[in-house]
């Protein structure tokens, strides 16, 4: 429901009032009502008075677009970080997202306790996500389950696997490939500023006495990440996953495997993985993709995107980011004994993001003190 601030305005226009959002029973997602900072839950339901415009014909969020899907409909939540701003944006222009889009894309969506309000709902953009929730950290959590069974070097990977272990790995695989299915959008953000990954510290290790190699740190720059994203065809791969383009290859699983192998051979994105580790991800993520689980959000279950020419979902050349179009399917043209493929037909706006990143400072969370993430076993 929504109550106008100035009720006198509507006193002589009851017909207009009844046709406005104030005069109607507003239908609102419970999750949207709980998450938006200007709405609250009361005995009457979800009070939307502070987000309905004074004319009663729309809501304040209609002026903002979701930074993932590009749509203006429904409620968007701004990044919690006070320093957040979109590329080239001024102060008070943070990234905004539909909660469902952000959750599916693998962003930081969660809540925390607050001594005053009990629970605070928080959403962080790609640049301000907590270290334990970045893409590479999810990979580490996924493979740690296998290491607990097959050993640190995965030498016992062919030993019997329990149903519990398999289901846990599979569930992590859903989160990982879900996120990759949005790489058509976040690849640009990764190119511009990297991520907030932090080393996974074993019990008894002292980070201050360890080398970069021991910490598995991979140095990169906007220019090197741009080259890496192009080499592994990251954005194109995300678009292909979203539309389940690999289904068209029938029983030929090599194409999907080739594409996954290229992504997981990109050290600046996933870390320095050895061959058994790469093959672990290739095998399991291909299995998760072929399951066609609705939670993946691919194919008929994909999130609708804006049909307007919006820079969030369209390249500067007017082509959509969210589908391959004339770009060849990633993994289809890999030569024998090669990992990466040469593709002259790909296009992107990475250069623009590289230039923007060089003119701006890194996000506040990147400049903060590193807090080691403890290993989970």
C-alpha positions as CSV (number, residue, x, y, z in Angstrom):
1,X,0.0,0.0,0.0
2,X,1.0,3.7,-0.3
3,X,-0.3,6.8,1.4
4,X,0.2,10.3,-0.3
5,X,2.1,12.9,1.7
6,X,-0.3,15.6,0.7
7,X,-3.8,14.2,1.0
8,X,-5.5,17.6,0.4
9,X,-4.3,17.4,-3.2
10,X,-6.5,14.5,-3.9
11,X,-9.6,15.7,-2.0
12,X,-11.3,17.1,-5.0
13,X,-10.0,14.5,-7.4
14,X,-11.2,11.2,-6.0
15,X,-11.4,9.6,-9.5
16,X,-7.7,10.4,-10.1
17,X,-6.9,9.1,-6.6
18,X,-8.7,5.8,-7.2
19,X,-6.8,5.3,-10.5
20,X,-3.5,6.1,-8.9
21,X,-1.1,3.8,-7.0
22,X,-2.4,5.4,-3.8
23,X,-5.9,4.2,-4.6
24,X,-5.0,0.7,-5.6
25,X,-3.8,-2.3,-3.6
26,X,-0.2,-2.4,-4.7
27,X,1.3,-5.8,-5.4
28,X,4.9,-6.0,-4.2
29,X,7.4,-8.8,-4.0
30,X,8.1,-9.5,-0.4
31,X,11.8,-9.6,-1.1
32,X,11.7,-6.2,-2.8
33,X,9.7,-4.8,0.1
34,X,12.2,-6.0,2.7
35,X,15.3,-5.0,0.7
36,X,14.5,-1.4,-0.3
37,X,15.7,1.1,2.2
38,X,12.7,3.3,1.8
39,X,10.0,0.6,2.3
40,X,9.1,-1.2,5.5
41,X,6.8,-3.9,6.7
42,X,3.9,-3.0,8.9
43,X,0.7,-4.6,10.1
44,X,-1.1,-3.5,6.9
45,X,1.6,-5.0,4.7
46,X,4.5,-3.5,2.8
47,X,4.4,0.3,3.1
48,X,5.5,1.7,-0.3
49,X,4.6,5.4,0.5
50,X,8.2,6.6,0.2
51,X,8.8,5.2,-3.2
52,X,5.6,6.1,-5.0
53,X,5.9,9.5,-6.8
54,X,3.7,12.3,-5.7
55,X,1.5,12.1,-8.8
56,X,0.7,8.5,-7.9
57,X,1.5,7.3,-11.4
58,X,4.9,5.6,-10.9
59,X,7.7,5.0,-8.4
60,X,11.0,6.7,-7.9
61,X,13.0,3.6,-9.1
62,X,11.6,4.0,-12.6
63,X,14.3,6.6,-13.2
64,X,17.1,4.0,-12.6
65,X,18.2,1.0,-14.6
66,X,19.5,-2.3,-13.3
67,X,23.2,-2.3,-14.0
68,X,23.0,-6.0,-15.0
69,X,19.8,-6.4,-17.1
70,X,19.4,-2.8,-18.1
71,X,15.7,-2.7,-17.3
72,X,13.9,0.1,-15.5
73,X,11.0,-1.8,-14.1
74,X,10.7,-3.0,-10.5
75,X,12.8,-1.9,-7.5
76,X,16.6,-1.6,-7.7
77,X,18.9,-1.6,-4.7
78,X,22.1,0.6,-4.7
79,X,25.5,-0.8,-3.8
80,X,26.1,-0.5,-0.1
81,X,29.5,1.1,-0.4
82,X,29.3,4.8,0.0
83,X,32.1,5.5,-2.5
84,X,30.5,3.4,-5.3
85,X,29.8,5.1,-8.6
86,X,29.2,3.9,-12.1
87,X,32.1,4.4,-14.7
88,X,32.3,8.1,-15.4
89,X,29.5,8.8,-12.9
90,X,29.5,11.6,-10.4
91,X,28.8,11.4,-6.7
92,X,25.6,9.6,-5.7
93,X,25.5,7.6,-8.9
94,X,26.2,4.1,-7.5
95,X,25.6,0.8,-9.3
96,X,22.0,-0.3,-8.8
97,X,20.6,-3.8,-9.3
98,X,17.4,-5.9,-9.0
99,X,18.1,-8.2,-6.1
100,X,17.3,-11.3,-8.1
101,X,19.7,-10.2,-10.9
102,X,22.5,-9.5,-8.5
103,X,22.0,-12.8,-6.7
104,X,22.0,-14.8,-9.9
105,X,25.1,-13.0,-11.2
106,X,27.0,-14.0,-8.1
107,X,27.3,-10.5,-6.5
108,X,27.4,-10.0,-2.8
109,X,23.7,-10.2,-1.6
110,X,23.1,-10.8,2.1
111,X,22.2,-9.4,5.4
112,X,23.8,-8.6,8.7
113,X,22.7,-7.9,12.2
114,X,22.4,-4.3,13.4
115,X,22.0,-3.3,17.1
116,X,19.3,-0.7,16.1
117,X,17.4,-2.2,13.2
118,X,18.0,-5.9,14.0
119,X,18.7,-6.9,10.4
120,X,20.3,-4.8,7.6
121,X,20.0,-6.0,4.0
122,X,23.2,-5.2,2.0
123,X,24.1,-5.6,-1.7
124,X,27.6,-4.9,-3.0
125,X,28.5,-4.4,-6.6
126,X,31.2,-6.3,-8.5
127,X,33.9,-3.9,-7.3
128,X,32.9,-3.9,-3.6
129,X,31.9,-7.5,-3.1
130,X,33.4,-9.2,0.0
131,X,36.6,-11.2,-0.7
132,X,35.0,-14.5,0.2
133,X,32.3,-14.0,-2.5
134,X,34.4,-13.1,-5.5
135,X,34.4,-15.5,-8.4
136,X,37.9,-16.9,-7.7
137,X,37.0,-17.5,-4.0
138,X,34.0,-19.6,-5.1
139,X,36.3,-21.7,-7.2
140,X,38.5,-22.3,-4.2
141,X,35.5,-23.3,-2.1
142,X,34.3,-25.7,-4.8
143,X,37.6,-27.4,-5.2
144,X,38.3,-27.6,-1.5
145,X,35.4,-30.1,-1.3
146,X,37.3,-32.3,-3.8
147,X,40.6,-31.9,-2.0
148,X,39.1,-33.1,1.2
149,X,38.3,-36.4,-0.7
150,X,41.1,-36.7,-3.3
151,X,44.0,-35.0,-1.5
152,X,45.6,-31.6,-2.1
153,X,47.0,-32.7,-5.4
154,X,43.8,-34.5,-6.4
155,X,45.8,-37.7,-6.9
156,X,42.9,-39.8,-5.6
157,X,40.3,-38.2,-7.8
158,X,39.3,-41.6,-9.2
159,X,38.5,-43.0,-5.8
160,X,34.8,-43.6,-4.9
161,X,32.8,-40.5,-4.1
162,X,29.9,-40.2,-1.7
163,X,26.5,-38.8,-2.7
164,X,27.0,-36.0,-0.2
165,X,30.3,-35.0,-1.7
166,X,29.0,-35.1,-5.2
167,X,25.9,-33.0,-4.3
168,X,28.1,-30.4,-2.5
169,X,30.4,-30.1,-5.5
170,X,27.4,-29.9,-7.9
171,X,25.8,-27.2,-5.8
172,X,29.0,-25.1,-5.8
173,X,29.1,-25.7,-9.6
174,X,25.7,-24.1,-10.0
175,X,26.9,-21.0,-8.3
176,X,30.1,-20.9,-10.4
177,X,28.5,-21.4,-13.8
178,X,25.6,-19.1,-12.8
179,X,28.1,-16.4,-12.4
180,X,29.9,-17.2,-15.7
181,X,26.5,-17.0,-17.4
182,X,26.6,-13.2,-16.6
183,X,30.2,-12.8,-17.8
184,X,28.8,-11.0,-20.9
185,X,28.1,-8.2,-18.4
186,X,30.7,-8.3,-15.7
187,X,33.7,-9.0,-17.9
188,X,34.0,-5.3,-18.5
189,X,34.1,-4.6,-14.8
190,X,36.7,-7.2,-14.2
191,X,38.9,-5.8,-17.0
192,X,38.6,-2.3,-15.5
193,X,39.5,-3.0,-11.9
194,X,40.0,-6.7,-11.3
195,X,38.4,-8.2,-8.2
196,X,38.8,-8.2,-4.4
197,X,40.2,-11.7,-4.1
198,X,42.4,-12.4,-1.1
199,X,44.6,-15.5,-0.4
200,X,43.3,-18.6,1.2
201,X,45.5,-19.1,4.3
202,X,46.1,-22.6,5.6
203,X,46.2,-23.2,9.4
204,X,49.6,-22.3,10.8
205,X,50.7,-20.2,7.8
206,X,51.9,-16.6,8.2
207,X,50.9,-14.5,5.2
208,X,53.6,-11.9,5.9
209,X,56.4,-14.5,5.4
210,X,55.0,-16.0,2.2
211,X,55.9,-15.2,-1.4
212,X,53.4,-14.2,-4.0
213,X,53.8,-17.6,-5.6
214,X,53.0,-19.3,-2.3
215,X,50.0,-17.0,-1.9
216,X,49.0,-17.8,-5.5
217,X,48.8,-14.1,-6.2
218,X,48.6,-13.2,-9.9
219,X,49.5,-9.6,-10.8
220,X,47.6,-8.0,-13.6
221,X,46.7,-4.6,-15.0
222,X,43.7,-3.3,-16.9
223,X,45.6,-3.8,-20.2
224,X,46.6,-7.4,-19.3
225,X,43.1,-8.3,-18.2
226,X,41.7,-6.9,-21.4
227,X,44.0,-9.1,-23.4
228,X,43.2,-12.1,-21.2
229,X,39.4,-11.5,-21.5
230,X,39.8,-11.4,-25.3
231,X,42.0,-14.5,-25.4
232,X,39.6,-16.7,-23.4
233,X,36.6,-15.0,-25.0
234,X,35.1,-14.4,-21.6
235,X,32.1,-12.2,-22.5
236,X,31.2,-14.3,-25.6
237,X,31.3,-17.4,-23.4
238,X,28.9,-15.8,-20.9
239,X,26.5,-15.0,-23.8
240,X,26.7,-18.5,-25.1
241,X,25.9,-20.0,-21.7
242,X,23.0,-17.6,-21.1
243,X,21.3,-18.8,-24.4
244,X,22.3,-22.4,-24.0
245,X,24.1,-22.2,-27.4
246,X,26.1,-25.4,-26.6
247,X,22.9,-27.4,-26.8
248,X,23.0,-27.0,-30.5
249,X,26.2,-29.0,-30.7
250,X,24.2,-32.2,-29.8
251,X,26.4,-34.9,-28.2
252,X,29.7,-33.1,-29.0
253,X,30.8,-32.0,-25.5
254,X,34.3,-31.1,-26.7
255,X,33.2,-27.6,-27.7
256,X,31.9,-26.7,-24.2
257,X,35.0,-28.4,-22.7
258,X,37.3,-26.3,-24.9
259,X,35.6,-23.1,-23.9
260,X,35.7,-23.9,-20.2
261,X,39.4,-25.0,-20.5
262,X,40.3,-21.6,-22.0
263,X,38.6,-19.7,-19.2
264,X,40.2,-21.9,-16.5
265,X,43.6,-21.5,-18.1
266,X,43.4,-17.7,-17.6
267,X,45.4,-17.1,-14.5
268,X,44.5,-13.5,-13.9
269,X,40.8,-14.6,-13.6
270,X,40.9,-18.0,-11.8
271,X,44.4,-18.1,-10.3
272,X,47.4,-20.4,-11.2
273,X,45.6,-23.8,-11.6
274,X,47.5,-26.9,-12.7
275,X,46.1,-29.4,-15.2
276,X,44.3,-31.7,-12.8
277,X,42.6,-28.7,-11.2
278,X,41.6,-27.3,-14.6
279,X,40.2,-30.6,-15.7
280,X,38.2,-30.9,-12.4
281,X,36.4,-27.6,-13.2
282,X,35.9,-28.5,-16.8
283,X,34.4,-31.9,-16.0
284,X,32.1,-30.7,-13.2
285,X,30.9,-27.5,-14.8
286,X,30.1,-29.2,-18.1
287,X,28.1,-31.7,-16.0
288,X,26.3,-28.9,-14.3
289,X,25.5,-27.2,-17.6
290,X,24.1,-30.3,-19.1
291,X,21.8,-30.8,-16.1
292,X,19.8,-27.9,-17.4
293,X,18.9,-27.0,-13.8
294,X,16.4,-24.1,-13.8
295,X,18.5,-22.3,-11.1
296,X,21.2,-21.7,-13.7
297,X,19.0,-19.1,-15.3
298,X,19.9,-20.2,-18.9
299,X,17.8,-20.7,-22.0
300,X,14.1,-20.5,-21.2
301,X,14.9,-19.6,-17.6
302,X,17.1,-16.7,-18.4
303,X,16.4,-13.2,-17.0
304,X,14.9,-10.8,-19.5
305,X,17.0,-7.8,-20.4
306,X,16.2,-4.4,-21.7
307,X,15.0,-4.1,-25.3
308,X,16.3,-0.6,-25.4
309,X,19.7,0.3,-26.8
310,X,21.3,0.7,-23.3
311,X,25.1,0.7,-22.7
312,X,24.5,-1.9,-19.9
313,X,23.4,-4.5,-22.4
314,X,24.5,-3.3,-25.8
315,X,28.0,-2.6,-27.2
316,X,28.9,0.8,-28.6
317,X,28.5,-0.7,-32.1
318,X,24.8,-1.5,-31.4
319,X,25.2,-5.2,-31.0
320,X,23.8,-6.9,-27.9
321,X,26.1,-8.2,-25.3
322,X,23.7,-10.8,-24.1
323,X,23.8,-13.0,-27.2
324,X,26.4,-14.1,-29.6
325,X,24.9,-12.7,-32.8
326,X,27.5,-13.1,-35.5
327,X,30.3,-14.1,-33.1
328,X,31.3,-17.8,-33.4
329,X,30.6,-20.2,-30.5
330,X,33.6,-20.1,-28.0
331,X,35.5,-23.4,-28.1
332,X,34.5,-24.4,-31.6
333,X,37.6,-23.3,-33.5
334,X,40.3,-24.5,-31.1
335,X,43.2,-26.1,-32.9
336,X,44.8,-29.4,-31.9
337,X,46.9,-29.2,-28.8
338,X,45.8,-25.6,-28.3
339,X,43.9,-24.0,-25.4
340,X,42.9,-20.6,-26.9
341,X,41.4,-19.8,-30.2
342,X,41.9,-16.8,-32.5
343,X,38.7,-15.0,-33.2
344,X,38.7,-12.0,-35.4
345,X,34.9,-11.7,-35.3
346,X,34.7,-10.9,-31.5
347,X,34.0,-7.3,-30.5
348,X,33.9,-5.5,-27.1
349,X,34.2,-2.2,-25.4
350,X,37.2,-3.2,-23.2
351,X,39.4,-0.3,-24.4
352,X,36.9,2.2,-23.1
353,X,36.8,0.6,-19.7
354,X,40.6,0.4,-19.6
355,X,40.9,4.1,-20.3
356,X,38.3,4.9,-17.7
357,X,40.0,2.7,-15.1
358,X,43.3,4.5,-15.6
359,X,41.7,7.9,-14.9
360,X,39.9,6.8,-11.7
361,X,41.1,5.4,-8.4
362,X,40.5,1.8,-7.3
363,X,37.4,1.0,-5.2
364,X,37.8,1.6,-1.5
365,X,37.7,-2.1,-0.6
366,X,40.7,-2.8,-2.9
367,X,42.7,-0.1,-1.0
368,X,41.8,-1.5,2.4
369,X,44.0,-3.7,4.5
370,X,44.1,-7.3,3.4
371,X,42.3,-9.6,5.8
372,X,43.4,-13.3,5.2
373,X,40.6,-15.7,4.4
374,X,40.9,-18.9,6.4
375,X,40.7,-22.2,4.7
376,X,37.4,-24.2,5.2
377,X,37.6,-27.9,5.6
